[in-house]
């Protein structure tokens, strides 16, 4: 049969294909398996593992098994084991806890890009722990790694991170009958593990694989460096039958900083009256840049809590923001609402331990808190805190610590007696550095009207001085001025500081007993009509220094009755004489000399508040607050300084 050219080419291709298939089958014979041959198959071979050919009956998978893939975090691998809650970086996790129970959490390190290898093995240690307790890191005992473990850990070490754990107690069991127990509920306990062998740290787990830290006043902070998942347990201890209720807490894990923190700085107590108190923060910045100061003045970064010292409701919660929010009698915020008892504002008023102190709290931004509605003759604790709310005033992204809550050291203060005739005044227009209690009478009006009365009087007295200063050649060449070291501006500032302290008496409760106090208006009735008993009156001479106020207008218009006055510091007078021209004829009495007693007081070298000056405050480090009294300035001295 004769094939066409096309058929010839097709036949040749078919024959070549068959030959290739035959050659492949000869060189690579296939291994076909039948079902009957399965039990004769060779056992599977796993790299570097010797497994038995008969693994035995299969059981349920181990709940404690955790795959370790350094390239993926838990969010990719899957959910946490049953009974364990996953924590997200910088996100608070609220949780209830019954007594005797342990709540467990796991924290996987967030993924990072190129990071330098941190030094050393996993080290678990307590840093800046508010509890002041904790062991040296039993859960971080570094086991020796060999073979594959050493190679795998090298990759993990390259991603080692410092982990910050912080937690606050928001609720704790309360006494059923507070009169029947003097105990406080026990503190929660933090357990930390970094080994997969202990994924549920707690009181029943192996102590050698975990660290334990007891909360202190409702707060705990703990930090360490690791390259592994972190396992956390928070245990609620058993409580006695005298208590009822559960614990509630919030826990946060972070690789940035502590979310909850405690600061040992405290507030400055400016002054108190019978129903209120004025406290102020330290400087919020050291910058003298006007734009930065202006930005800070638009913020109110802190909130304030106050509670009677004798009330045990906040015992065990003084370092916890949410605990104070729930239990403090006066809370700056409660359920997201601001309290009407705490009025806060920003100020640049200067505060210092000494008059004209260069190292004091100068004219820089601060936040002040004006409390009202307090009980008289009552000891309180005041606690400053940062709420972590981003108000966006500074236009920057908040860090973890800025988003979280910070609680500061408590400041103690005591209100005056219920018959006190002293009232706090702040934010005066002319005497803008005055912020303390002044002689008052409820019948005269509120604190705003009281402040206006004193401020207007001081301003009118300054106007007379200003006319006299205008006659001095302040703008003359330096060779013709009254001083090469001082200027008319220095004189004006010194006079204003002296004038405001003299014309606006710093009032203290008459029951104060400090030896540097001077009684005023002892022969007059209190605002409620009561008078001093004859035995008390007999202690004071029948002189104007005791029987009247320094300024007669106070007795005529306000009529405060008996009070005690914190005398002006003698530094104010000396500064005035040094700064002003001799032609103004200012002069000062000397300590122990005529006209000094009852008019001035020397300052305390330690900084305790012993005399009055603009910007005075009670600095806790200078010692406890003492009762203070203010003497009357002798009329001749007043005339010599005010009339020129």
C-alpha positions in Angstrom: 0.0 0.0 0.0 1.3 3.3 -1.0 1.2 6.1 1.7 0.8 9.7 0.9 3.5 12.1 2.2 1.2 13.3 5.0 0.4 9.8 6.1 4.1 8.8 6.1 5.0 11.7 8.4 2.1 10.8 10.8 3.1 7.2 11.0 6.7 8.1 11.7 5.7 10.3 14.6 3.5 7.7 16.1 6.2 5.0 15.9 8.7 7.4 17.6 6.3 8.2 20.4 5.7 4.6 21.1 9.4 3.9 21.3 9.9 6.8 23.8 7.2 5.4 26.0 8.6 1.9 25.9 12.1 3.3 26.8 10.7 5.3 29.8 8.9 2.2 31.2 12.2 0.2 30.9 14.3 2.8 32.6 11.7 3.9 35.3 9.4 1.0 36.2 6.4 2.2 38.3 5.6 0.7 41.8 1.9 -0.1 41.9 0.4 -0.9 45.3 -2.7 -3.0 45.9 -4.9 -2.8 49.0 -3.7 -6.2 50.1 -0.1 -5.0 50.2 -0.6 -2.0 52.6 0.3 -3.9 55.7 3.6 -4.8 54.1 4.5 -1.2 53.4 7.7 0.2 54.8 7.3 2.5 57.9 7.4 6.2 57.2 10.7 7.8 57.9 10.9 11.2 59.7 14.0 13.3 59.8 16.0 12.9 63.0 13.1 11.2 64.9 12.8 7.5 65.7 9.1 6.7 66.0 7.7 3.2 66.6 6.2 1.4 63.7 3.1 0.7 65.8 2.1 4.0 67.4 -0.8 2.4 69.2 -4.3 3.7 69.5 -4.7 7.4 68.9 -6.0 9.7 71.6 -7.2 13.3 71.5 -4.6 15.9 70.7 -2.6 17.3 73.6 -4.3 20.6 74.6 -0.9 21.9 75.7 0.7 21.5 72.4 1.8 24.8 70.8 3.5 25.0 67.4 6.6 27.1 67.3 7.1 28.9 64.0 9.3 31.9 64.4 8.0 33.5 61.2 4.3 33.6 62.4 2.5 34.9 65.4 -0.5 33.6 67.2 -2.9 35.6 65.1 -1.9 33.5 62.1 -1.5 30.2 63.9 -4.8 30.2 65.6 -6.6 30.9 68.8 -5.2 30.5 72.4 -5.8 27.2 74.3 -9.2 26.8 76.0 -9.4 28.8 79.3 -6.6 31.2 78.2 -7.3 34.7 76.9 -5.1 36.3 74.3 -3.8 39.8 75.0 -3.2 42.3 72.3 -0.3 44.8 72.5 -1.3 47.9 74.5 -5.0 46.8 74.8 -6.5 46.6 78.3 -8.3 43.3 79.1 -11.0 43.6 81.8 -11.9 40.5 83.7 -13.8 39.4 86.8 -12.3 36.9 89.2 -14.0 35.0 92.0 -12.1 34.4 95.1 -9.7 31.4 94.9 -9.7 31.5 91.0 -6.9 32.2 88.5 -7.5 33.9 85.2 -4.9 33.0 82.6 -3.7 35.0 79.5 -1.2 34.6 76.8 0.7 37.4 75.0 2.5 36.7 71.7 5.2 39.2 70.8 4.2 41.5 67.9 6.1 41.0 64.7 9.0 43.4 64.2 11.3 44.2 61.2 15.0 44.3 61.5 16.0 44.5 65.2 19.3 44.2 66.8 19.9 41.1 68.8 19.4 41.7 72.5 22.1 40.5 74.9 21.8 37.3 76.9 19.2 34.6 77.5 15.7 35.2 78.5 15.8 37.2 81.7 12.7 37.8 83.9 13.1 40.5 86.4 11.0 43.1 88.3 11.6 46.7 87.4 10.0 49.7 89.1 7.5 47.4 90.7 4.9 49.2 92.7 4.6 46.2 95.0 8.3 46.3 95.8 8.2 42.5 95.7 8.9 39.6 93.3 11.6 37.0 93.0 14.6 37.0 90.8 13.0 35.3 87.9 12.2 31.6 88.6 10.1 31.5 85.5 13.1 32.7 83.4 15.6 30.1 84.4 17.5 29.6 81.1 17.7 26.0 80.3 20.8 25.0 78.3 20.0 24.6 74.6 21.7 22.2 72.4 21.4 20.9 68.8 18.2 22.0 67.0 17.0 24.0 70.1 20.1 26.2 69.9 19.6 26.8 66.2 15.9 27.6 66.6 16.5 29.9 69.6 19.1 31.9 67.6 16.3 33.1 65.3 14.0 33.8 68.3 16.7 35.8 70.1 17.0 38.1 67.1 13.4 39.1 67.8 13.8 39.4 71.6 11.6 42.2 73.0 11.2 43.8 76.4 7.7 43.1 77.7 5.9 45.4 80.1 3.0 43.9 82.1 0.8 46.2 84.2 -2.5 45.7 85.9 -5.0 47.6 88.0 -7.6 46.3 90.4 -10.9 48.0 89.7 -13.1 46.2 92.2 -12.5 44.2 95.3 -14.6 42.4 97.9 -16.1 44.8 100.5 -16.6 44.3 104.3 -20.2 43.1 105.0 -20.1 45.1 108.2 -17.1 47.6 108.3 -17.5 47.9 112.1 -16.7 44.3 112.7 -13.4 44.0 110.9 -10.2 46.1 110.6 -8.9 44.0 107.8 -8.6 45.0 104.2 -9.3 42.5 101.3 -6.1 40.7 100.2 -4.3 41.9 97.0 -4.4 40.1 93.7 -1.3 38.1 92.7 0.4 38.2 89.3 2.1 35.1 88.0 4.3 35.1 84.8 5.8 32.2 82.8 7.7 32.1 79.5 7.9 28.4 79.1 5.5 26.2 77.2 5.6 23.7 80.0 3.7 26.2 82.2 1.0 27.9 80.1 -1.3 28.4 83.1 0.8 30.0 85.8 -0.8 30.3 89.2 -0.5 29.2 92.8 -0.7 25.5 91.8 1.9 25.5 89.0 5.5 24.7 89.4 7.2 27.6 91.2 10.4 27.0 89.3 8.8 27.9 86.0 7.1 31.1 87.0 7.5 34.4 88.8 5.1 35.8 91.3 4.4 39.5 92.2 1.7 40.6 94.7 -0.2 43.7 93.8 0.4 46.8 95.9 -2.5 49.2 96.5 -4.4 47.7 93.6 -1.6 48.0 91.0 1.4 45.9 89.7 4.0 46.5 87.0 6.5 44.0 85.8 9.0 43.9 83.0 11.4 41.4 81.4 13.1 40.5 78.1 12.0 37.5 76.2 11.8 36.0 72.7 8.8 33.7 73.4 5.2 33.8 74.2 4.3 35.1 77.7 1.9 33.3 79.9 0.2 35.3 82.6 -2.0 34.3 85.5 -3.8 36.7 87.9 -5.0 35.0 91.0 -7.7 36.2 93.3 -7.0 34.9 96.8 -9.5 33.5 99.2 -11.1 36.1 101.5 -12.6 35.8 104.9 -16.3 35.5 105.6 -16.3 39.2 106.7 -16.2 40.2 103.0 -18.5 39.7 100.0 -18.2 40.4 96.3 -15.7 39.6 93.6 -12.6 41.1 92.1 -12.4 42.9 88.8 -9.2 44.0 87.2 -7.6 45.2 83.9 -4.4 43.8 82.6 -2.2 45.0 79.7 0.8 43.6 78.1 3.0 45.9 76.0 6.4 45.9 74.2 6.5 49.7 74.3 6.1 50.8 77.9 3.8 50.4 81.0 0.2 51.1 80.2 -0.6 51.6 83.9 2.0 53.3 86.0 2.7 54.9 89.4 4.6 58.1 89.9 6.2 59.1 93.2 5.8 62.8 92.5 3.0 64.5 94.4 0.9 67.5 94.3 1.6 70.8 96.0 -0.9 71.8 98.6 -1.5 75.5 98.3 -4.0 76.0 101.0 -7.3 74.9 102.5 -10.4 76.4 104.1 -13.3 74.8 105.9 -14.9 73.3 102.8 -12.3 73.4 100.1 -8.7 73.0 99.1 -6.4 74.2 96.4 -3.7 71.9 95.0 -1.4 72.3 92.0 0.9 70.1 89.9 4.5 70.7 89.5 5.6 72.4 86.2 4.3 70.5 83.2 7.3 71.6 81.1 10.6 73.3 81.5 10.5 74.8 78.1 10.4 78.6 77.8 9.2 78.4 74.2 6.0 80.5 74.0 4.4 78.3 71.4 4.9 75.1 73.4 3.7 76.8 76.6 0.6 78.0 74.8 -0.1 74.5 73.5 0.2 73.0 77.0 -2.1 75.7 78.4 -4.8 74.5 76.1 -4.7 71.0 77.7 -5.8 69.6 81.0 -3.9 66.3 81.1 -4.6 65.4 84.7 -7.6 64.5 86.9 -8.0 64.5 90.6 -9.4 62.2 93.3 -10.0 62.9 97.0 -11.2 60.7 99.8 -11.5 61.0 103.6 -8.5 59.5 105.2 -10.6 57.7 107.8 -12.8 56.0 105.2 -11.4 52.6 104.2 -13.2 52.3 100.9 -10.0 53.1 98.9 -7.7 51.0 101.1 -5.8 48.7 98.8 -6.7 50.7 95.7 -4.7 54.0 96.0 -2.4 53.2 93.0 -5.3 52.0 90.8 -7.0 54.5 88.4 -10.1 52.5 87.9 -10.2 51.6 91.6 -10.2 55.3 92.5 -12.7 56.0 89.9 -15.1 53.4 91.4 -14.5 54.0 95.2 -13.1 57.5 95.8 -15.7 59.8 97.4 -14.7 62.7 95.2 -13.7 61.5 91.7 -12.7 63.8 89.0 -14.4 61.4 86.6 -17.1 58.8 87.4 -18.8 56.8 84.6 -17.2 59.2 82.1 -18.7 62.3 83.8 -16.8 65.2 85.3 -17.4 65.9 89.0 -18.8 69.3 90.0 -16.8 69.2 93.2 -13.4 69.5 91.4 -12.8 72.5 89.3 -9.6 72.4 87.3 -7.8 75.0 85.2 -4.3 75.8 83.9 -2.1 78.4 85.5 1.4 79.9 85.2 1.4 81.1 88.8 4.8 80.6 90.4 5.3 78.5 93.5 8.4 78.1 95.6 9.7 77.3 99.0 11.2 80.7 99.5 10.5 84.2 98.3 12.1 85.1 95.0 13.5 81.5 94.8 15.0 80.9 91.3 14.7 77.2 91.7 11.0 77.1 92.5 8.0 76.3 90.4 8.4 79.4 88.2 6.0 81.0 85.8 5.5 77.9 83.7 2.3 75.9 82.9 0.8 73.9 85.7 -2.7 72.5 86.4 -4.5 73.5 89.5 -7.5 71.8 91.3 -10.0 73.7 93.4 -12.1 71.4 95.6 -15.4 72.4 97.1 -18.0 70.7 99.2 -15.6 69.1 101.6 -16.4 68.3 105.2 -14.8 70.6 107.8 -12.1 69.5 110.3 -11.5 66.4 108.1 -8.3 64.7 106.9 -8.3 63.9 103.2 -5.9 62.3 100.7 -5.7 63.9 97.3 -4.4 61.8 94.4 -3.4 63.2 91.0 -3.9 60.9 88.0 -3.6 61.0 84.2 -6.6 59.7 82.4 -4.9 58.9 79.1 -7.4 60.6 77.0 -5.9 61.9 73.7 -7.0 65.6 73.5 -4.8 66.1 70.5 -3.6 69.5 71.6 0.0 68.8 70.9 -0.6 67.1 67.6 1.5 64.0 68.3 0.8 60.3 68.3 0.4 59.0 71.8 2.7 56.3 73.2 1.5 53.4 75.2 2.3 55.1 78.5 0.5 58.3 77.3 -2.6 56.3 76.3 -2.7 54.6 79.7 -3.4 55.7 83.2 -0.8 57.1 85.6 -1.4 57.5 89.4 0.6 59.8 91.6 1.6 59.7 95.2 -1.2 60.8 97.6 -1.1 64.2 99.2 -2.6 64.6 102.7 -4.5 67.8 103.7 -6.9 68.8 106.4 -9.8 71.2 106.2 -10.4 74.0 108.7 -13.0 73.9 111.5 -16.6 74.5 110.8 -16.4 78.0 112.4 -13.4 79.0 110.4 -13.7 82.4 108.8 -11.0 81.9 106.2 -11.9 81.3 102.5 -9.7 80.4 99.5 -9.4 83.0 96.7 -7.6 82.4 93.4 -7.1 84.0 90.0 -7.0 87.6 91.2 -6.5 90.2 88.4 -3.9 92.5 90.0 -2.4 90.3 92.7 -2.2 87.4 90.3 0.3 85.4 92.4 -2.1 85.3 95.4 -3.7 81.9 95.9 -4.5 81.2 99.6 -7.2 81.7 102.3 -8.1 85.2 103.3 -10.3 86.6 106.2 -13.9 86.1 105.2 -17.5 86.1 106.3 -20.3 84.1 104.6 -22.5 87.1 104.8 -20.1 89.1 102.7 -20.5 87.0 99.6 -18.8 84.2 97.7 -15.1 83.7 97.1 -15.3 85.6 93.8 -16.6 88.8 95.4 -14.1 88.3 98.3 -11.3 88.2 95.8 -12.5 91.3 94.0 -12.6 93.2 97.3 -9.0 92.5 98.3 -7.6 92.8 94.7 -9.3 96.2 94.2 -7.8 97.6 97.5 -4.3 96.4 96.6 -4.6 97.8 93.1 -5.7 101.2 94.5 -2.7 101.3 96.8 -0.3 100.4 94.0 -1.7 103.4 91.9 -0.4 105.8 94.6 3.0 104.1 94.5 3.1 104.2 90.7 2.7 108.0 90.7 5.7 108.3 93.0 7.8 106.0 90.9 6.9 108.0 87.8 8.9 110.9 89.3 12.1 108.8 89.2 14.4 109.1 86.2 13.9 105.5 85.2 14.9 106.1 81.5 18.0 108.2 82.2 21.4 107.0 81.1 22.9 104.3 83.3 25.3 106.8 84.8 22.4 108.9 86.0 20.2 106.2 87.4 19.6 105.5 91.0 21.3 102.1 90.7 23.6 100.2 88.3 22.2 96.9 89.6 18.5 97.6 89.8 15.9 99.2 87.6 12.5 100.8 88.1 11.0 97.5 86.8 12.7 95.7 89.7 11.4 98.2 92.1 7.8 97.9 90.8 7.9 94.1 91.0 9.3 94.1 94.5 6.7 96.6 95.7 3.8 94.6 94.2 5.0 91.4 95.8 5.3 93.1 99.2 2.0 95.0 98.8 -0.1 92.0 97.9 1.3 90.0 100.9 0.6 92.9 103.3 -2.8 94.1 102.1 -4.2 90.5 101.5 -3.6 88.7 104.8 -3.0 84.9 104.6 -5.7 83.6 107.0 -5.5 80.5 109.1 -8.0 78.9 111.4 -8.0 80.5 114.9 -7.5 77.0 116.4 -4.0 76.8 114.8 -1.3 76.7 117.5 2.0 77.2 115.7 4.3 79.6 117.7 4.8 81.9 114.7 1.1 82.8 114.5 -0.5 86.1 115.5 -4.1 86.4 116.5 -6.3 89.1 114.9 -9.6 90.7 115.9 -9.8 88.6 119.0 -12.4 91.0 120.6 -14.8 90.7 117.7 -17.5 88.0 117.2 -17.3 85.2 114.8 -19.6 85.3 111.8 -22.0 82.9 113.6 -22.2 85.3 116.6 -20.0 83.4 119.0 -17.1 85.1 120.8 -13.9 83.9 122.4 -14.2 82.9 126.0 -12.7 85.1 128.7 -9.9 82.7 129.4 -8.8 82.8 125.8 -9.1 86.6 125.6 -6.9 86.9 128.7 -4.0 85.5 126.7 -3.8 88.6 124.4 -2.9 92.2 125.2 -5.5 94.8 124.6 -3.6 96.3 121.7 -4.4 96.9 118.1 -2.1 94.1 117.0 -4.5 91.6 118.5 -7.8 93.4 118.7 -8.0 94.5 115.0 -7.0 93.4 111.5 -3.9 94.9 109.8 -6.3 96.7 107.4 -9.2 98.4 109.1 -11.4 97.9 106.0 -11.3 94.2 106.7 -13.1 94.7 110.1 -15.4 97.4 108.8 -16.5 95.7 105.6 -16.0 92.0 105.8 -16.2 91.5 109.6 -14.5 88.1 109.8 -14.1 88.0 113.6 -11.1 86.3 115.3 -8.6 84.6 112.9 -4.9 84.0 112.7 -2.5 85.4 110.1 0.6 84.1 108.4 2.9 87.0 108.5 4.7 88.3 105.4 8.3 87.1 105.0 10.8 89.8 106.0 12.6 89.0 102.7 9.8 90.9 100.9 10.6 94.1 102.8 14.4 93.8 102.3 13.9 93.1 98.6 11.8 96.3 98.4 14.4 98.5 100.0 17.2 97.0 97.9 15.3 97.5 94.6 13.8 100.9 95.0 15.4 104.4 95.0 16.3 105.9 98.4 14.2 108.9 97.6 11.1 106.8 98.2 12.3 106.4 101.9 11.3 102.7 102.4 12.7 101.1 105.5 12.4 97.7 107.2 12.4 96.7 110.9 15.1 94.2 112.0 14.3 90.9 113.7 14.1 91.4 117.4 13.8 95.2 116.9 10.9 97.5 117.2 8.2 97.0 114.7 9.2 93.5 113.6 7.2 91.3 116.0 3.6 91.0 114.8 4.5 92.5 111.4 7.0 90.1 109.7 8.3 86.6 110.2 11.6 85.0 109.1 11.4 82.1 106.7 12.2 78.5 107.6 15.5 77.4 106.2 14.1 74.0 105.4 11.3 75.4 103.2 8.4 74.7 105.6 5.7 77.4 105.2 6.4 79.8 108.1 5.8 83.1 106.5 3.7 84.4 103.6 4.8 85.5 100.1 3.4 85.4 96.6 3.6 81.8 95.3 3.8 80.2 98.8 2.7 76.5 99.0 3.1 73.5 101.3 5.9 71.5 99.9 5.6 68.0 101.4 9.4 67.4 101.5 9.7 70.4 103.8 7.8 68.7 106.6 4.2 68.5 107.8 2.0 71.5 107.8 1.8 73.5 111.0 -0.9 75.9 112.1 0.0 79.4 111.2 -0.7 82.9 112.5 -0.1 86.3 111.1 0.7 89.4 113.2 -0.5 92.9 112.5 2.0 95.3 110.9 2.7 98.3 113.1 0.9 101.4 111.7 4.1 103.4 111.5 5.8 100.7 109.3 2.8 100.5 107.0 2.7 104.3 106.6 6.5 104.3 105.9 6.1 101.8 103.1 2.8 102.7 101.5 3.0 106.5 101.7 6.0 108.0 99.9 
